[in-house]
Amino acid sequence: MSGPGGGGEEVKPPAQTAAAGEVKPGANPNYALKYKLMGHTRSVSSLEFSPSGECLATASADKTIKLWGAYDGKFDKTISGHKLGISDICWSGDSRLLCSASDDKTLKMWDAANGRCVKTLKGHTSYVFCCNFNPQSNLIVSGSFDESVRIWDVKTGNCIKTLPAHGEPVSGVHFNREGSLLVTSSYDGLCRIWDASSGQCFKTIVNPDNPPVSFVKFSPNGRYILASTLDSTIKLWDYSKGKCLKQYVGHTNTRYCIFANFSVTANKYVVSGSEDNCVYIWNLQTREVVQKLEGHTDVVLATACHPTHNIIASGSLEGDKSVRIWKSTSEAIA
């Protein structure tokens, strides 16, 4: 253990990989457990690699954010200041600022270098559940259990727009790569696309069965959205046509808002946690489960993919509390 925040324990091979018979020969991206990071005292709710790739930020129901070395798992610092648990964190584009969304109804912006709170964003009337910087990092969008989406000015900390977005808690918010559009998701079963400057909703995506939408984000090219629903399904949508292109199944997700990701550093994959304590990796195109990462001992809520290397981070609920860093052992992935 290193310091009061806990530390990273290096895990030597052989590591947990997919169960026999679940993947096609040659299709396995060969992720293996590299580090197990202990330090959070309650559920790990969110984690994200810095855009620079140097740092992994993790957030927890224990009200803290912890920073770790992305490549060596080394504990850096604990950031605290929220009065209640944190549900989400995000990085600014220059990797200097972090924003956290908390059950204390506020968001806080932090200087990642010194851990100081730069601004507290007040206005939501219930738990703040999700947050995201725009690519220019001059705006933050947040979603709350108060059913609204707010857009904040980073420089002043003022709320510049409130969107009456949904009829149930807002589970996901994300800017596209230009920062011109926003996507939001909610327990009301809808995903909505918004013009970020006018605040006008111009597209609503509705699932036929209308299950609660637990997470949403744009694809890296901004043409599609990835949406998780509480019927153990992740869908890739062409939002301009309102058409579902791909569906990813095999994991379990009926209770929690579990993050989903695009992994694009080697082949193109979809990555998600699961309520069966595993991390699932699908081939984006074929929709096959190509690997299942086993080792967590509770629900895996949070996953993140490194911006440039074949590295995945995952975080788990109260019965586990660990953060795990997985690295691909094959450079040339079939």
N, C-alpha and C positions, 0 to 999 in steps of 0.2 A: 504494500500500500504506500502511496506517496502523498503525504500531507493530509489535512483535515477533509479534503474533498474526496478521499479515496484514491484509487489509482488503477492503472491498466495492468492486467495480468496477461502475459503473452501465452498463447495456446499453441503448442507444438502439434504438427501433424501426427497421426492421421486425424482429420477433422470430420465433422458430421457433413455428409452430402446426401444426395437423393437416395431414397430407398430403391432397391433393385426392382426393375420392371416398370418404373414410373417414367423413365426417360428413354428416348431413342439413343442408340449408340452414336457417339460423336456429337450429340446435340448438347451435352452437358457443358455449361460455361465454367465448371470447376471452381466454384467459390468454396473456400474453406475458412473456418474460424481462425482468426489471427489474434485478436485481443478481446478480453472480457473486462469491461470497465465497471467497477463498483464505486459507489459514492452517494448516489441518490438514496434517500431514505423512504421514498414512496414511489408510486408508479411513474415511469418515464412516459411522458405524454407527447413529446415532439422532439425531433432532432434534425439538424441541417448542417451540411458542409458549407463553409464559407466559399464564395465564388473564387477566391484565390486558391482554394484547395488545401490550405495550410491547417485549417482549424475545423473541429467538429463541435458544434454547440448542442447541448442537450437541455431539455426543460422537463420539469416534474411537478407533480401534485405536492411536492415538498416545498413549493414556493420559490425554488432556486433555478438558476441557469448554471451549468458547468461548461467550461471550455477545455477541450482536449486536443492534443496533436493528432491530426488526421492520419498521419503515416505511422506514428509510433505508439499511439494510444496514451501518451503521457499526459497526466493531469496538469492543467495550467492554473485555472482559478474558478472560484465560485462567485456568482453574481447574485445578490439578494436585495430585496426591497419591496416586493409584492406582499400584500397582506394575506392573500389566499393563493391556491394552486394555479399553475400556469398550464394553459391548453395548447399554445402554439408559439413558435418563434420563427423569425425570418431575418435574413441578412440583407444589408444594403449592397448595392452592386460593387462598391469599392472595398467591401469586407471590413469597414471601419465601425459600422453601427449594427446593433441588433435591435429588433423590436419584439416584445413579448406581449401576449394576450392572456389576461388573467380572469379568474372567477371574482376578483375584487372589483370588477366592472371597468377597469382601466387597462390601457396599453402603456408600456414604458419603452422608451428608447434608451439604449445603453451604449457607452463608448467601450468597444470590445477590448481596447488596449489596457484601460485602467479599471474597467468594471463599474464606472460611475454612471448613475442615471442622468441622462441629458434632458429628457422631457417626460412628463406624464400626460397622457392623452385621456381626457375625461369627457364623458358625454353619454356613453351607453348606459342603459338603465338595468341591465342584467349582465350575466357572465359574458365576457368577450371570449369567443371560441376560436377564431382564426384570424390571421393577418398576413399581409404580403406587401413588400415594397414594389413600386413600379421600377422598370429597368433604369430609368434616369435617377431613381432614388430620391426624388423630391416629393413623392407622395407615398402614403401608406393607406391600404384599404383594410378594413376590419369587418368581421361579421360577428353577430351576437345572438344570444338567446332572447334578446328583446325584438328579434325578427327583422332588425334593420341592418343595413350596410352603411358604413361611414367612410368617407375619404378625408384624410388628414394632410395638412401641410407640414412637411418634415422640419422646415426651418423655424416655423412659429409654434408648431404643436397644436394649431387651431383646426377644428373640424370645418372643412369647406363645403362638404355636401353630405346630406343624409338621404339615403335611398330607402323608401318603404318597400323593401325588396321581396319579402316572402310572408307567408301566413303561419310559419312555424320557425323554430330556431334555425339560424344560418350556420351551415356546417363547413362551408368552404368558400374561399375567395382567392382569385388569382388574376394578375395582369398578363396580357399576351406580351410577346417579345418586343413589340414596339411601344407598349404602354398605352395604346390607343383604345383597347378593349378590356373589359372586366368580365369574368365569369363568376357566378355565385351558385351555390347549391344549398338545399334546405331539406329538413324533415318533411316539408310539404310535398316532396316528390318531384320538384321542379329544378331544372338548371336554367339560369337566365344569363344572356349575354347583354352587356351594357356598353354604350359609348362612354368612355371614361371622362371625356371633357364635358359633355352635356348632361350626363347622368340619365340618359334615356335608355330604356330597355327596348331592344329591337328584335330579340329572338327569345322564345321560351321553348325549352326541350322538355317534353313530357314522355315518361316511360309508359307503355301501354297499361301495365299493372299498377303503376304509380307507387312503387315502394319508396320509403324515405331515402333520399340521396345523402350519403354520409361523407362524401369528399368529392372535390372536382379540381381539375387543373387543365391548362392549355398544353398541347404538345409543343415541343421545342420550336417547330416551324410556325406555330400559331394557327394552323389550319383545322385542327381537331381539338376535341376535349376528351379527357379521360374522367369518367364518373363512376364512383363506387356506390352501390346500393345495398340496403340491408336485407337482400335476398341472396347473399353470397355470390354477387356478380359484379364484374367490372366491365364497363362498356366504353368503346372508342366511338365517338360520334363525329360525323361531318356536320358541324353545327349550322353551316350556311344552308345545307339541304335538309337539316333536321333528321338525318338518316344515321342509324346505327350501323357501323361498318364491321366491328369486331366485338366479340364477347369472350371474356376470360373467366373461367370457373375452375373449381377444384379446391379452393380455399373455403374457410368458414367465416362468414361475416354477417351476423344477424342482430348484434347488440351494440357494437362500438363503432365510433368513427375512426376507421383505419385508413392511414395514408396510402396512396398508390403513387408510383413513380415511373418515369421513363428512364431506362438505362441506355445510353447511346455511345458509351466510350469504346465499345467493341461492336458486337452485333447489337441489334435493337431488341430490347426486352422490356416487359412490364414487370414491375416488382411491387409486392404488397405483403404486409403482415397478415396474420390470420388468428382466429380465435382457437385454433388447435395448436398454438404456441410455435408455429413455424413461419418462415419467410418463403413465399412462393415467387418463382421466376418463370415467366411465360415468354416464349418466342412471340414477338409483336405480330409477325405476319401469320404464322401457322396456328397461333393460339394454344400451342401445346405447353404443358408444364415441362420445362427443361431441367429444373432443379428445385428441390425443397430443402431449405436450410433448417436443420434441427438442432436443438440445444437449449433454447429458452424454456423456462418452466412455468410460464404464464402467457396470457394473450400478448401477441406482438402488435402493438398499436402503431408504432412509429418506424418508418424506414426512410432512408435517404441514399441517393446514389452520388458518388463523388463526381465533380465536374469534368475531370480529365483522366483519372485512373480507374481501373476496374476494381472499385472498392464499394461495398455496401455497408451501411450502419443500420442497426436495428435496436429498438428499445422496448421494454416489456413492463407489464403491469405489476401490481403490488406483491404478488407471490414470487417475483423474480427480481425486479428492480435493476437488472443489469442492462448495460449498453454493450452490444457486441459489434466488432468490426470484422468483416469478412473480406478476403481478398481472393481474386481469381488467380489460380495457380498456373493457368495456361495463357501465354501471351497471344498465341494465334488461336482464336476461338472459332470452332467450326460453325 
